[in-house]
């Protein structure tokens, strides 16, 4: 009883720590590009519109949005309210990680797993994003938990009905719950299928036909989701992923798993140096398990490691074999992260090297906690503040073009609330403007005259957090043609530029 009580309060404390990390700065950052899709395109009107919008606006199943719509009716659709659903899912994943670790190798492994999940920077980041990834991680963790329980012929969990036998009834119930949470994971994100494949293989090998008690639920979910998945694929929403090299995206995933989003998502070059220590510590944990671990310890770590390997390895194999099926991206591989952290936790409880393993675990947890706090308080590691940019730009008094990151167009348009238009050169209109503003990552050099044309004069330059605004204007009421193709070549510090127009239509 004392051991259970101590474990309970430690896990409760870790869950509280995870909640503080996720909720303390939940509404501080402005929406990013993908979050704008959730806030303005999917959840903009009624529930029916939201479900319809998932079909043409998203490349993910509808469960997250079906939950987010009523959620925002209660807590609001501002940054804090909309993201709070993800934060709750992220916090709930912490005790689930403990239960998985405890089932595999006892309370000590469970507590280490809970600590790693509580402070992991990537899980923290997506617990503060108005997208489906935190909910995906939660359901995948629950699926893994009941997979582990169902693999045991006589489950140790108190899931047996009163009066039932501890063997068959408890096992069947675990299979059913595994099927339910696997189906919920699939209804949240299609990439849940990859860890599920590993779980099906593990369960079929260990329990044989007993898997059918839960597998039929998964099969029904697949049949129901297949038409939607085929329909969404026809829009090609995820085809942009293949434009980046596979090697770059794999390196980005390894970095992101350890220190969260530090590169493309926030408009910067990926920072790999901070990830070196946690990657080395995770590798040391597995080396310790191989060198000093017992057969039972290796077997316990194998289950979550196999699930993590399938969650990342199968999409990688598909990308290599078929370029048209290349959707490898750090956040899409998130179903691998919690199983990987659980496997690390099991490795860090190796009995024959307890002192060294404890030291590695302590350094890894403290480092991850420190980096999470730094990322939550440093503007350099946060989403660009398009909300502040919109406040500084204010209302236009004539046609105004704003040049910035192409992924900043949607959030800037959202925060401007001036009916801004995202311009495309292919439309072929002759746009006329009075003002041009350049928003760059840090202070950028003044644009060459050929981008603007004659007559424009600089009227202001100011820092807005990590962003910088430089404004140009024509004197008097004149308007000048907008050199749209040239403006897209402006140096803003971003990979590619987009152009927004406030005010009148084409001339």
RAURWO-V341258 format. One record per residue. N is the residue number from 1. PHI is phi in whole degrees, -180 to 180 (* if undefined). NEAR is the number of other ideal C-beta (glycine too) atoms within 10 Angstrom. Layout:
BEGIN
N | PHI | NEAR
N | PHI | NEAR
END
This chain:
BEGIN
1 | * | 5
2 | -64 | 6
3 | -63 | 9
4 | -64 | 9
5 | -65 | 9
6 | -64 | 12
7 | -63 | 18
8 | -60 | 13
9 | -71 | 10
10 | -66 | 16
11 | -66 | 23
12 | -62 | 13
13 | -66 | 14
14 | -66 | 24
15 | -65 | 19
16 | -64 | 13
17 | -60 | 18
18 | -62 | 28
19 | -67 | 18
20 | -62 | 12
21 | -60 | 26
22 | -82 | 27
23 | -93 | 18
24 | -61 | 13
25 | -120 | 17
26 | -62 | 19
27 | -102 | 15
28 | -71 | 15
29 | -82 | 21
30 | -73 | 23
31 | -63 | 24
32 | -100 | 23
33 | -50 | 19
34 | -65 | 18
35 | -67 | 23
36 | -65 | 23
37 | -59 | 19
38 | -66 | 26
39 | -73 | 22
40 | -108 | 15
41 | -101 | 17
42 | -92 | 23
43 | -97 | 22
44 | -71 | 12
45 | -120 | 11
46 | -93 | 10
47 | -64 | 13
48 | -62 | 9
49 | -63 | 14
50 | -61 | 21
51 | -67 | 14
52 | -69 | 14
53 | -66 | 19
54 | -58 | 21
55 | -65 | 13
56 | -110 | 12
57 | -105 | 17
58 | -121 | 23
59 | -122 | 18
60 | -134 | 24
61 | -67 | 25
62 | -92 | 21
63 | -60 | 21
64 | -56 | 27
65 | -72 | 22
66 | -65 | 16
67 | -85 | 15
68 | -68 | 26
69 | -63 | 20
70 | -66 | 10
71 | -59 | 18
72 | -72 | 20
73 | -67 | 12
74 | -95 | 8
75 | -100 | 13
76 | 96 | 12
77 | -110 | 18
78 | -74 | 13
79 | -58 | 19
80 | -67 | 16
81 | -65 | 18
82 | -68 | 24
83 | -78 | 28
84 | -65 | 24
85 | -63 | 21
86 | -64 | 28
87 | -64 | 22
88 | -63 | 18
89 | -63 | 24
90 | -64 | 30
91 | -67 | 23
92 | -65 | 19
93 | -69 | 28
94 | -64 | 28
95 | -66 | 20
96 | -65 | 24
97 | -60 | 33
98 | -60 | 29
99 | -64 | 21
100 | -64 | 31
101 | -61 | 31
102 | -66 | 22
103 | -63 | 24
104 | -79 | 27
105 | -149 | 24
106 | 99 | 15
107 | -64 | 18
108 | -62 | 20
109 | -62 | 27
110 | -63 | 26
111 | -67 | 23
112 | -65 | 30
113 | -62 | 34
114 | -62 | 32
115 | -65 | 30
116 | -65 | 28
117 | -69 | 31
118 | -62 | 31
119 | -110 | 24
120 | -64 | 33
121 | -64 | 29
122 | -69 | 24
123 | -64 | 30
124 | -65 | 26
125 | -58 | 28
126 | -81 | 27
127 | -78 | 30
128 | -117 | 28
129 | -128 | 24
130 | -82 | 26
131 | -138 | 23
132 | -87 | 28
133 | -68 | 27
134 | -65 | 29
135 | -65 | 27
136 | -60 | 30
137 | -61 | 32
138 | -65 | 25
139 | -69 | 26
140 | -65 | 33
141 | -66 | 29
142 | -66 | 23
143 | -60 | 30
144 | -64 | 32
145 | -58 | 26
146 | -79 | 28
147 | -64 | 31
148 | -62 | 27
149 | -67 | 22
150 | -69 | 28
151 | -71 | 23
152 | -86 | 16
153 | -58 | 13
154 | -129 | 11
155 | -58 | 21
156 | -88 | 11
157 | -77 | 17
158 | -80 | 7
159 | -103 | 18
160 | -85 | 19
161 | -65 | 9
162 | -60 | 4
163 | 88 | 6
164 | -89 | 13
165 | -81 | 11
166 | -73 | 14
167 | -83 | 13
168 | -64 | 13
169 | -65 | 15
170 | -63 | 23
171 | -62 | 23
172 | -64 | 17
173 | -65 | 21
174 | -63 | 27
175 | -63 | 25
176 | -63 | 17
177 | -67 | 21
178 | -60 | 30
179 | -63 | 24
180 | -64 | 18
181 | -72 | 25
182 | -66 | 29
183 | -64 | 24
184 | -64 | 21
185 | -63 | 30
186 | -63 | 25
187 | -76 | 23
188 | -98 | 28
189 | -159 | 25
190 | -66 | 21
191 | -70 | 27
192 | -66 | 25
193 | -66 | 22
194 | -74 | 25
195 | -65 | 29
196 | -65 | 26
197 | -59 | 13
198 | -63 | 23
199 | -65 | 27
200 | -62 | 19
201 | -63 | 14
202 | -62 | 20
203 | -68 | 22
204 | -65 | 14
205 | -70 | 10
206 | -86 | 15
207 | -120 | 18
208 | 63 | 9
209 | -66 | 8
210 | -60 | 19
211 | -63 | 24
212 | -61 | 13
213 | -62 | 18
214 | -116 | 28
215 | -65 | 18
216 | -64 | 13
217 | -67 | 19
218 | -63 | 23
219 | -62 | 13
220 | -62 | 12
221 | -61 | 22
222 | -62 | 15
223 | -64 | 9
224 | -72 | 13
225 | -86 | 18
226 | -57 | 10
227 | -60 | 10
228 | -65 | 17
229 | -62 | 15
230 | -64 | 9
231 | -63 | 11
232 | -66 | 20
233 | -62 | 14
234 | -66 | 8
235 | -83 | 13
236 | 67 | 9
237 | -64 | 15
238 | -101 | 17
239 | -68 | 13
240 | -64 | 9
241 | -60 | 16
242 | -68 | 16
243 | -74 | 7
244 | -97 | 15
245 | -64 | 9
246 | -64 | 15
247 | -61 | 8
248 | -62 | 12
249 | -71 | 23
250 | -68 | 17
251 | -62 | 16
252 | -62 | 21
253 | -65 | 22
254 | -62 | 15
255 | -66 | 24
256 | -64 | 27
257 | -59 | 25
258 | -93 | 26
259 | -130 | 28
260 | 80 | 25
261 | -77 | 24
262 | -126 | 25
263 | -131 | 17
264 | -56 | 18
265 | -64 | 21
266 | -104 | 22
267 | 76 | 21
268 | -128 | 18
269 | -74 | 9
270 | -56 | 17
271 | -98 | 14
272 | -88 | 16
273 | -59 | 9
274 | -63 | 19
275 | -85 | 21
276 | -63 | 12
277 | -65 | 16
278 | -63 | 22
279 | -64 | 16
280 | -65 | 13
281 | -67 | 20
282 | -65 | 21
283 | -64 | 11
284 | -64 | 18
285 | -62 | 25
286 | -69 | 18
287 | -63 | 11
288 | -64 | 18
289 | -64 | 25
290 | -66 | 12
291 | -79 | 10
292 | -121 | 16
293 | -75 | 22
294 | -80 | 12
295 | -61 | 7
296 | -66 | 11
297 | -67 | 20
298 | -65 | 16
299 | -64 | 13
300 | -66 | 25
301 | -73 | 27
302 | -63 | 16
303 | -61 | 24
304 | -65 | 29
305 | -65 | 22
306 | -64 | 18
307 | -64 | 29
308 | -63 | 26
309 | -63 | 19
310 | -69 | 23
311 | -62 | 27
312 | -101 | 25
313 | -74 | 15
314 | -66 | 16
315 | -60 | 22
316 | -65 | 18
317 | -62 | 13
318 | -63 | 16
319 | -65 | 19
320 | -71 | 12
321 | -79 | 9
322 | -145 | 9
323 | -62 | 10
324 | -74 | 10
325 | -118 | 13
326 | -94 | 21
327 | -122 | 18
328 | -69 | 23
329 | -155 | 20
330 | -51 | 24
331 | -71 | 21
332 | -70 | 24
333 | -89 | 25
334 | -57 | 26
335 | -57 | 31
336 | -83 | 26
337 | -72 | 29
338 | -62 | 31
339 | -58 | 30
340 | -64 | 22
341 | -66 | 29
342 | -65 | 36
343 | -63 | 28
344 | -62 | 28
345 | -63 | 30
346 | -62 | 32
347 | -62 | 30
348 | -84 | 32
349 | -118 | 28
350 | -59 | 25
351 | -66 | 13
352 | -79 | 12
353 | -140 | 18
354 | -63 | 13
355 | -64 | 7
356 | -65 | 15
357 | -63 | 23
358 | -64 | 15
359 | -64 | 13
360 | -63 | 21
361 | -61 | 22
362 | -64 | 13
363 | -64 | 14
364 | -64 | 27
365 | -67 | 19
366 | -64 | 12
367 | -63 | 18
368 | -63 | 27
369 | -62 | 18
370 | -61 | 12
371 | -68 | 23
372 | -63 | 24
373 | -65 | 16
374 | -62 | 14
375 | -64 | 22
376 | -79 | 21
377 | -117 | 12
378 | -102 | 10
379 | -65 | 14
380 | -70 | 13
381 | -112 | 21
382 | -117 | 21
383 | -63 | 24
384 | -56 | 29
385 | -88 | 20
386 | -69 | 29
387 | -63 | 19
388 | -69 | 15
389 | -61 | 24
390 | -62 | 21
391 | -64 | 12
392 | -73 | 16
393 | -69 | 23
394 | 67 | 10
395 | -78 | 10
396 | -79 | 20
397 | -104 | 12
398 | -179 | 16
399 | -59 | 20
400 | -133 | 23
401 | -104 | 27
402 | -121 | 28
403 | -104 | 23
404 | -163 | 27
405 | -57 | 23
406 | -62 | 16
407 | -81 | 21
408 | -95 | 27
409 | -60 | 22
410 | -63 | 23
411 | -66 | 26
412 | -66 | 25
413 | -62 | 23
414 | -63 | 20
415 | -80 | 20
416 | -69 | 22
417 | 54 | 9
418 | -121 | 17
419 | 68 | 9
420 | -64 | 22
421 | -114 | 19
422 | -86 | 13
423 | -84 | 22
424 | -128 | 11
425 | -61 | 11
426 | -67 | 5
427 | -71 | 10
428 | 76 | 8
429 | -79 | 15
430 | -97 | 9
431 | -80 | 22
432 | -117 | 19
433 | -138 | 29
434 | -110 | 22
435 | -137 | 21
436 | -130 | 26
437 | -118 | 22
438 | -112 | 24
439 | -113 | 27
440 | -123 | 23
441 | -83 | 18
442 | 76 | 12
443 | -71 | 14
444 | -103 | 16
445 | -64 | 9
446 | -62 | 14
447 | -68 | 22
448 | -64 | 11
449 | -60 | 10
450 | -63 | 10
451 | -74 | 20
452 | -103 | 24
453 | 95 | 16
454 | -74 | 8
455 | 98 | 13
456 | -76 | 20
457 | -125 | 10
458 | -68 | 12
459 | -119 | 13
460 | -180 | 11
461 | -150 | 12
462 | -154 | 11
463 | -82 | 11
464 | -131 | 18
465 | 64 | 14
466 | -82 | 20
467 | -99 | 25
468 | -140 | 19
469 | -112 | 20
470 | -124 | 22
471 | -119 | 20
472 | -131 | 22
473 | -149 | 19
474 | -85 | 20
475 | -72 | 10
476 | 73 | 7
477 | -90 | 8
478 | -65 | 10
479 | -123 | 16
480 | -130 | 17
481 | -61 | 11
482 | -88 | 23
483 | -88 | 17
484 | -63 | 20
485 | -65 | 10
486 | -69 | 14
487 | -63 | 22
488 | -66 | 17
489 | -92 | 14
490 | -62 | 21
491 | -85 | 14
492 | -120 | 26
493 | 85 | 17
494 | -105 | 20
495 | -67 | 12
496 | -149 | 9
497 | -109 | 20
498 | -126 | 22
499 | -132 | 24
500 | -106 | 23
501 | -125 | 25
502 | -100 | 22
503 | 108 | 21
504 | -72 | 14
505 | -84 | 10
506 | -68 | 13
507 | -87 | 12
END
